[in-house]
C-alpha cells in the first residue's frame, strides 16, 4: 500500500511517499481502508524531532492519528464491528499512523460515522475533538454558567472547544483575528477578542476556566484573569509557570490526550444532531505533495479549523 513516511527527523522535505507492507489486524483490531485523515500540530512536531524523547521510535515512521473510512478486515475477538462498516477513530499513538491507505485500529477506539457527515468532516474530529472534550470536561470540570476563555478559537481544537463549551451551558470567550470573529460567533462564542488589537488580560477578570493551546506569554497572562481560589487553567502545551499559579491560588494542569472510543461516540452523536459542526478549512489530496502542503499550512499557525487529507481526491 502507499504511505507517506519519514525516515529521518527534519523539515517537510523528509515526507516521502513509499510502498509499505499492509497492516494486519491483531486480536481485537480492525483494518480501516482510509477515506480521509487530518493534520495536527503533533504531526510536524514529531516530524521535526521535538517528541523523540517521549516517542523513541524506529524509522520509517508513518505520521497521522485521525482516520475515517471503511472497515476492510476484522481481527480475532472483534464482535461489534464488521467488514463494510463506516467508522472514524483516533487510533493509539504508534509509529504506524494514518498517512497510509490502510491502518489498524483497536476495536474499542472506533465510533460509527455520524449520519449526514462526510468522511473528510469525520476525519477532522477525533484528535481535536477529544482534546477539547477532555480539557473542558475531564480536567477543567467546566460547569453550566461558568465563564471559559478559549485561546486561539479559530484553530482546529478551538472551533470544537467553543461549540462544546456552549453545549455545556458556559459563557464562552475566545481570542482570534478580526477576520474570524463572525465564524466564531456563529459557533457560539459570546465574546471574541481581537488579539492583534487588545491584550485579553487588560479586559477580562473572574474567568473560571482558561483553555490554553498556545503557551508562553499567553499562559503567563492567563493567570491574571482567572478567578482566585477556584480558577482552573488547562494547557495542551505544558505548564511552564507553576509559581504564578500558586501565587494566584489557581490550579494549572498540562494534559495529554487519551484515545477514547466512548467519548468519540458522544461527539459523533453531537455531530449527527448538528449540535457540533465540523470546520474543515482546507483539504489536500493524499500524496507526498499533498501532505507537504498540508504541513506547510499547519506550521503557519493560521489555518482556520482543521486541515484534512482526502484519499478520494
Legacy VTK file of the C-alpha trace (Angstrom):
# vtk DataFile Version 3.0
C-alpha trace
ASCII
DATASET POLYDATA
POINTS 313 float
0.000 0.000 0.000
1.010 3.632 -0.378
2.053 5.602 2.703
3.744 8.941 3.355
6.582 8.293 5.796
9.584 9.961 7.398
12.948 8.181 7.514
14.721 10.982 9.412
13.688 13.878 11.627
13.656 17.256 9.927
11.704 19.578 7.661
8.759 18.916 5.347
11.125 17.553 2.695
11.511 14.434 4.902
7.916 13.427 3.987
8.264 10.682 1.350
5.671 8.600 -0.479
6.623 4.893 -0.257
5.219 1.417 -0.819
4.982 -0.269 2.599
3.576 -3.551 3.906
-0.168 -3.720 4.552
-1.075 -3.774 8.245
-2.553 -6.987 9.651
-5.447 -6.992 12.101
-4.260 -8.182 15.516
-6.549 -9.503 18.224
-9.385 -7.020 18.902
-8.323 -4.880 15.947
-9.808 -3.945 12.588
-8.178 -2.670 9.405
-9.700 0.546 8.051
-9.437 1.423 4.349
-8.934 5.133 4.706
-11.119 7.737 3.062
-9.616 10.679 4.959
-7.167 11.663 7.676
-6.227 15.045 9.098
-3.210 17.099 10.132
-2.478 18.042 13.748
0.449 20.036 15.185
1.745 16.838 16.860
2.432 15.522 13.331
5.025 18.128 12.383
6.378 18.479 15.928
7.134 14.761 15.836
8.493 15.060 12.278
10.915 17.767 13.445
12.108 15.584 16.335
10.657 17.566 19.260
8.940 14.477 20.697
11.666 11.875 20.163
12.397 11.501 23.893
8.734 10.707 24.518
8.324 8.560 21.387
11.655 6.918 20.627
10.518 5.049 17.530
12.385 3.269 14.764
12.190 4.689 11.248
10.335 4.666 8.973
7.521 6.416 10.856
4.043 6.904 9.392
2.624 10.069 10.988
-1.072 10.859 11.498
-3.561 9.965 14.228
-7.033 10.606 12.791
-8.932 8.309 10.460
-12.302 7.982 8.742
-13.053 5.142 6.355
-14.482 1.674 5.856
-13.560 -1.497 7.742
-11.861 -3.898 5.309
-10.787 -6.641 7.730
-11.795 -7.742 11.235
-9.387 -9.435 13.649
-9.955 -12.188 16.186
-12.219 -11.248 19.089
-13.981 -8.349 17.343
-17.736 -8.688 17.837
-19.202 -5.175 17.487
-17.866 -4.334 14.024
-17.940 -5.952 10.590
-16.388 -5.515 7.154
-18.099 -2.618 5.366
-18.873 -0.555 8.494
-18.160 3.165 8.047
-16.174 4.425 11.038
-13.938 7.144 12.404
-11.312 6.941 15.145
-8.334 8.373 16.963
-6.063 5.290 16.946
-3.371 4.629 19.535
-0.216 6.701 19.068
2.202 4.321 17.352
4.763 4.639 14.557
2.163 3.162 12.185
-0.052 6.222 11.770
-2.759 7.229 9.333
-0.861 8.783 6.408
-1.455 5.476 4.625
-4.118 3.760 2.510
-4.935 1.314 5.335
-4.471 1.479 9.103
-5.062 -0.832 12.086
-7.355 0.409 14.869
-8.194 -1.215 18.225
-11.906 -2.021 18.179
-12.696 -0.118 21.417
-11.473 3.136 19.834
-13.880 3.053 16.875
-17.052 5.079 16.508
-19.662 4.847 13.731
-19.517 7.515 11.035
-22.169 10.082 12.108
-25.210 10.345 9.861
-25.007 13.292 7.469
-21.252 13.767 7.977
-18.709 13.183 5.200
-15.532 11.132 5.686
-13.491 14.340 5.366
-15.550 16.063 8.071
-15.398 12.998 10.328
-11.597 12.767 9.960
-11.307 16.345 11.248
-12.847 15.435 14.604
-11.120 12.668 16.618
-7.850 14.126 17.897
-9.004 17.750 18.118
-12.480 16.889 19.408
-11.227 14.509 22.101
-8.598 17.086 23.123
-11.297 19.736 23.591
-13.668 17.291 25.354
-11.059 16.027 27.815
-9.667 19.514 28.513
-13.045 21.082 29.251
-14.897 18.215 30.912
-12.432 15.661 32.323
-9.767 18.105 33.527
-11.359 21.571 33.934
-14.729 20.148 35.039
-16.462 23.031 33.243
-19.939 23.695 34.684
-23.054 25.354 33.302
-22.964 29.123 33.815
-19.190 29.331 34.222
-17.020 31.661 32.148
-14.435 29.964 29.932
-11.672 31.622 27.913
-10.555 29.552 24.917
-7.356 30.794 23.310
-6.937 30.595 19.510
-10.607 29.913 18.886
-10.280 29.662 15.095
-7.916 26.672 15.194
-8.789 23.001 14.905
-9.143 22.476 18.655
-10.570 25.942 19.308
-13.526 25.708 16.906
-14.615 22.459 18.576
-13.915 23.686 22.130
-16.149 26.731 21.595
-19.039 24.517 20.498
-18.565 22.011 23.339
-18.346 24.767 25.967
-21.545 26.321 24.608
-23.194 22.868 24.639
-22.251 22.632 28.345
-24.003 25.948 29.040
-20.895 28.041 29.677
-20.296 31.689 28.793
-17.678 31.441 26.050
-14.937 33.999 25.399
-12.251 33.437 22.783
-9.344 35.152 21.028
-8.947 35.395 17.250
-8.000 37.816 14.498
-10.825 40.045 13.256
-11.408 38.072 10.047
-12.580 35.047 12.069
-14.914 36.808 14.526
-18.133 36.153 12.602
-17.362 32.440 12.256
-16.630 32.051 15.974
-19.786 33.930 16.990
-21.759 31.608 14.700
-20.239 28.644 16.599
-21.421 30.043 19.942
-18.725 32.429 21.199
-20.317 35.150 23.360
-17.281 37.443 23.149
-14.388 37.414 20.655
-11.248 39.426 21.450
-9.004 40.557 18.593
-5.604 39.552 19.977
-3.857 41.869 17.476
-5.581 44.926 18.944
-6.291 44.047 22.599
-4.438 42.107 25.301
-7.068 39.849 26.854
-5.604 40.364 30.334
-6.487 44.060 30.156
-10.192 43.404 29.587
-11.031 40.126 31.383
-11.312 39.070 35.028
-13.047 36.426 37.157
-12.720 33.726 34.498
-13.495 30.222 35.825
-11.609 28.205 33.188
-8.850 29.046 30.698
-8.121 26.541 27.924
-4.608 27.322 26.672
-3.481 25.960 23.307
-0.604 28.447 22.899
1.672 28.527 25.981
4.443 31.042 26.652
3.272 34.585 27.409
-0.361 33.525 26.830
-0.088 31.079 29.741
1.569 33.684 31.987
-1.048 36.338 31.215
-3.882 33.839 31.709
-3.208 33.570 35.448
-4.135 37.252 35.831
-7.683 36.749 34.532
-8.596 33.594 36.485
-10.897 33.690 39.497
-8.719 33.481 42.590
-9.156 30.277 44.584
-11.326 28.377 42.092
-9.892 29.266 38.664
-8.548 26.413 36.508
-6.093 26.593 33.634
-5.784 23.579 31.343
-2.993 23.538 28.759
-2.200 21.214 25.875
1.314 22.675 25.500
2.555 22.135 29.060
2.722 24.316 32.183
5.842 26.472 32.472
4.783 28.855 35.234
3.683 26.825 38.265
4.910 29.535 40.656
2.495 32.053 39.129
-0.360 29.541 39.528
0.486 29.119 43.243
0.835 32.867 43.709
-2.639 33.407 42.199
-4.107 30.401 44.081
-5.416 28.712 40.932
-4.892 25.234 39.515
-2.887 24.622 36.343
-2.750 21.277 34.516
-0.848 20.245 31.431
-2.743 17.426 29.705
-2.026 14.744 27.096
-4.857 13.303 25.036
-6.047 9.756 25.748
-7.741 7.999 22.785
-11.302 7.171 23.869
-13.915 5.461 21.702
-16.819 6.106 24.088
-16.181 9.863 24.113
-15.797 9.796 20.330
-19.222 8.145 20.047
-20.697 11.009 22.111
-19.011 13.509 19.803
-20.483 11.569 16.869
-23.979 11.982 18.325
-23.427 15.743 18.674
-22.279 15.874 15.030
-25.276 13.851 13.842
-27.779 16.095 15.644
-25.958 19.279 14.464
-25.037 20.446 17.986
-21.414 20.436 16.828
-20.342 21.393 13.319
-17.011 20.269 11.818
-14.954 23.157 10.456
-12.704 21.959 7.628
-10.674 24.930 6.464
-8.568 23.177 3.803
-8.428 19.787 2.086
-5.417 18.289 0.294
-5.106 15.061 -1.725
-3.263 12.055 -0.289
0.174 12.292 -1.911
3.674 13.357 -0.967
2.955 16.879 -2.240
-0.486 16.999 -0.611
0.893 16.114 2.809
3.855 18.503 2.331
1.476 21.380 1.521
-0.793 20.465 4.449
2.154 20.549 6.878
3.235 23.915 5.444
-0.212 25.358 6.169
-0.386 23.847 9.669
3.016 25.300 10.548
1.785 28.862 9.874
-0.483 28.574 12.971
-3.087 30.487 10.933
-5.174 27.670 9.470
-8.892 28.041 10.189
-10.451 24.868 11.584
-8.920 21.560 10.530
-6.689 20.594 7.612
-7.845 17.341 6.027
-6.166 14.844 3.688
-8.606 13.095 1.337
-7.894 9.734 -0.293
-10.752 10.300 -2.759
-9.438 13.466 -4.402
LINES 1 314
313 0 1 2 3 4 5 6 7 8 9 10 11 12 13 14 15 16 17 18 19 20 21 22 23 24 25 26 27 28 29 30 31 32 33 34 35 36 37 38 39 40 41 42 43 44 45 46 47 48 49 50 51 52 53 54 55 56 57 58 59 60 61 62 63 64 65 66 67 68 69 70 71 72 73 74 75 76 77 78 79 80 81 82 83 84 85 86 87 88 89 90 91 92 93 94 95 96 97 98 99 100 101 102 103 104 105 106 107 108 109 110 111 112 113 114 115 116 117 118 119 120 121 122 123 124 125 126 127 128 129 130 131 132 133 134 135 136 137 138 139 140 141 142 143 144 145 146 147 148 149 150 151 152 153 154 155 156 157 158 159 160 161 162 163 164 165 166 167 168 169 170 171 172 173 174 175 176 177 178 179 180 181 182 183 184 185 186 187 188 189 190 191 192 193 194 195 196 197 198 199 200 201 202 203 204 205 206 207 208 209 210 211 212 213 214 215 216 217 218 219 220 221 222 223 224 225 226 227 228 229 230 231 232 233 234 235 236 237 238 239 240 241 242 243 244 245 246 247 248 249 250 251 252 253 254 255 256 257 258 259 260 261 262 263 264 265 266 267 268 269 270 271 272 273 274 275 276 277 278 279 280 281 282 283 284 285 286 287 288 289 290 291 292 293 294 295 296 297 298 299 300 301 302 303 304 305 306 307 308 309 310 311 312
